[in-house]
Amino acid sequence: MKRIGYIALALVLWQCQDIKYPEAPDNLIDRATMIEVYTDAYLANASKNFNRTVLLREQVALTEYVYKKYGIDSLQYEQSNAYYSADLDNYKKMFEQVQLNINERFAVVDSIVTLEEERKKRERDSMRELNKRRRDSLGLGGKDTLDVDLDKPEHPADSITKPQAAKRTLQGEITPRSKDDSQR
């Protein structure tokens, strides 16, 4: 009885070994282009989650943009995706390349942002230096206006120009307080 069980198990396992891979479709997207399509599709999907309201307001269809960019349609994409995903080792290598492509793009964007920040810093520094020279030429002693606290007045408020506090009358009119009112 045990022999029949082992034979049946061996037959089942042997039948499972015959995996049929899908045939390459007639309009198969080549591997390099498919990696670029995956990269752009990944970035498009990420941008949907980043600022959805702008995409909805501007009516941007990112998947159609990716299809148009590479001259493919959704059926061609799905058939090619099914073909490449059947071989998991190859599919994994493709997505490792997608990750490298995304990292390269982020590195480019980061370098552009860094260059822009450095340009703005140089511009601020040159404007600060120009203002110092201008103040020195006017004989202001080089006091930097950026160091002045704008919220704090330079001179204390004068008691003569101090506004008088107001009081409400029974009729709802506002009149200035007299010295007699402030003593009460």
C-alpha positions as CSV (number, residue, x, y, z in Angstrom):
1,M,0.0,0.0,0.0
2,K,2.9,2.4,0.8
3,R,4.4,1.7,-2.6
4,I,1.2,2.8,-4.4
5,G,1.2,6.0,-2.3
6,Y,4.8,6.8,-3.1
7,I,4.2,6.1,-6.8
8,A,1.2,8.4,-6.8
9,L,3.1,11.1,-5.1
10,A,6.0,10.8,-7.6
11,L,3.5,11.0,-10.5
12,V,1.9,14.2,-9.1
13,L,5.3,15.8,-8.5
14,W,6.4,14.8,-12.0
15,Q,3.3,16.3,-13.6
16,C,3.9,19.6,-11.6
17,Q,7.4,19.9,-13.2
18,D,6.0,20.5,-16.6
19,I,5.5,24.3,-16.4
20,K,4.5,25.9,-19.7
21,Y,5.9,29.3,-20.3
22,P,3.8,31.6,-22.4
23,E,5.0,32.1,-26.0
24,A,6.5,35.4,-27.0
25,P,3.7,37.6,-28.4
26,D,4.1,39.0,-31.9
27,N,4.4,42.5,-30.7
28,L,6.7,41.8,-27.8
29,I,8.4,44.9,-26.3
30,D,12.1,44.3,-26.1
31,R,13.7,43.9,-22.7
32,A,15.5,47.3,-22.6
33,T,12.4,49.2,-23.6
34,M,10.3,47.2,-21.1
35,I,12.7,48.2,-18.3
36,E,12.3,51.8,-19.3
37,V,8.5,51.4,-19.4
38,Y,8.6,49.8,-15.9
39,T,10.7,52.7,-14.6
40,D,8.4,55.4,-16.0
41,A,5.3,53.4,-14.8
42,Y,6.8,53.2,-11.3
43,L,7.5,57.0,-11.2
44,A,4.0,57.7,-12.6
45,N,2.4,55.6,-9.9
46,A,4.5,57.3,-7.2
47,S,3.5,60.8,-8.5
48,K,-0.1,59.8,-8.3
49,N,0.3,59.3,-4.6
50,F,2.4,62.5,-4.2
51,N,0.0,65.2,-5.4
52,R,-3.2,63.7,-6.5
53,T,-5.2,67.0,-6.5
54,V,-3.0,68.6,-9.2
55,L,-3.2,65.5,-11.4
56,L,-7.0,65.5,-11.1
57,R,-7.3,69.3,-11.6
58,E,-5.1,69.2,-14.7
59,Q,-6.7,65.9,-15.9
60,V,-3.3,64.2,-16.5
61,A,-3.5,60.5,-17.4
62,L,-0.1,59.2,-16.6
63,T,-0.5,55.6,-17.9
64,E,-1.6,56.9,-21.2
65,Y,1.4,59.3,-21.2
66,V,3.7,56.3,-20.7
67,Y,2.0,54.3,-23.4
68,K,2.3,57.3,-25.8
69,K,5.9,57.9,-24.9
70,Y,7.0,54.4,-25.9
71,G,4.4,54.0,-28.8
72,I,2.7,51.0,-27.2
73,D,-0.8,50.2,-26.1
74,S,-2.2,48.5,-23.0
75,L,-2.7,45.1,-24.6
76,Q,0.9,45.0,-25.9
77,Y,2.1,46.0,-22.4
78,E,0.0,43.3,-20.7
79,Q,1.2,40.6,-23.1
80,S,4.8,41.6,-22.8
81,N,4.5,41.8,-19.0
82,A,2.9,38.3,-18.8
83,Y,5.8,37.0,-21.0
84,Y,8.6,38.5,-18.9
85,S,6.9,37.7,-15.5
86,A,6.8,34.0,-16.4
87,D,10.6,33.7,-15.9
88,L,11.0,35.0,-12.3
89,D,14.8,35.1,-12.3
90,N,14.8,37.3,-15.4
91,Y,11.9,39.4,-14.1
92,K,13.8,40.0,-10.8
93,K,16.9,41.1,-12.8
94,M,14.7,43.5,-14.8
95,F,13.4,45.1,-11.6
96,E,16.8,45.4,-10.1
97,Q,17.7,47.4,-13.3
98,V,14.5,49.5,-12.7
99,Q,15.7,50.3,-9.2
100,L,19.1,51.3,-10.5
101,N,17.4,53.6,-13.1
102,I,15.3,55.2,-10.4
103,N,18.3,55.7,-8.1
104,E,20.2,57.4,-11.1
105,R,17.3,59.7,-11.7
106,F,17.0,60.7,-8.0
107,A,20.8,61.3,-8.0
108,V,20.4,63.7,-11.0
109,V,17.5,65.5,-9.3
110,D,19.4,65.8,-6.0
111,S,22.4,67.2,-7.8
112,I,20.2,69.8,-9.5
113,V,18.6,70.8,-6.2
114,T,22.0,71.1,-4.6
115,L,23.4,73.3,-7.4
116,E,20.3,75.5,-7.1
117,E,20.7,75.8,-3.4
118,E,24.4,76.7,-3.8
119,R,23.5,79.3,-6.4
120,K,20.9,80.9,-4.1
121,K,23.3,81.0,-1.2
122,R,26.0,82.7,-3.4
123,E,23.4,85.2,-4.5
124,R,22.4,86.0,-0.9
125,D,26.1,86.2,0.2
126,S,26.9,88.6,-2.7
127,M,23.9,90.8,-1.9
128,R,24.9,90.9,1.8
129,E,28.5,91.9,0.8
130,L,27.1,94.6,-1.6
131,N,24.9,96.0,1.2
132,K,27.9,96.1,3.6
133,R,30.0,98.0,1.0
134,R,27.1,100.4,0.4
135,R,26.7,101.1,4.1
136,D,30.4,101.6,4.6
137,S,30.5,104.1,1.7
138,L,27.6,106.1,3.4
139,G,29.6,106.2,6.7
140,L,27.1,104.0,8.6
141,G,29.9,102.0,10.2
142,G,29.2,98.8,8.5
143,K,26.1,97.9,10.6
144,D,24.4,95.0,8.9
145,T,20.6,95.7,8.4
146,L,20.0,91.9,8.5
147,D,21.1,91.9,12.1
148,V,18.5,94.5,13.2
149,D,15.5,93.1,14.9
150,L,12.6,94.7,13.1
151,D,10.0,93.7,15.7
152,K,11.8,95.8,18.4
153,P,11.6,99.6,17.9
154,E,15.0,101.3,18.0
155,H,13.7,104.2,20.2
156,P,11.3,103.8,23.1
157,A,7.8,105.2,22.5
158,D,7.4,108.8,23.4
159,S,4.9,109.6,26.1
160,I,3.6,112.6,24.2
161,T,2.6,110.6,21.2
162,K,1.3,107.7,23.2
163,P,-2.4,107.1,22.3
164,Q,-4.9,107.5,25.0
165,A,-7.0,104.6,26.1
166,A,-10.6,104.8,25.2
167,K,-13.7,104.0,27.3
168,R,-17.3,103.1,26.3
169,T,-20.2,105.2,27.4
170,L,-23.7,103.9,28.1
171,Q,-24.8,104.9,24.6
172,G,-22.0,102.7,23.1
173,E,-19.9,105.7,21.9
174,I,-16.2,105.5,22.4
175,T,-14.6,108.5,24.1
176,P,-11.0,109.1,25.3
177,R,-10.5,108.6,29.0
178,S,-9.9,111.6,31.1
179,K,-7.5,111.7,34.0
180,D,-10.5,111.5,36.4
181,D,-11.5,108.1,34.9
182,S,-8.1,106.6,35.2
183,Q,-8.0,107.4,39.0
184,R,-11.2,105.4,39.7
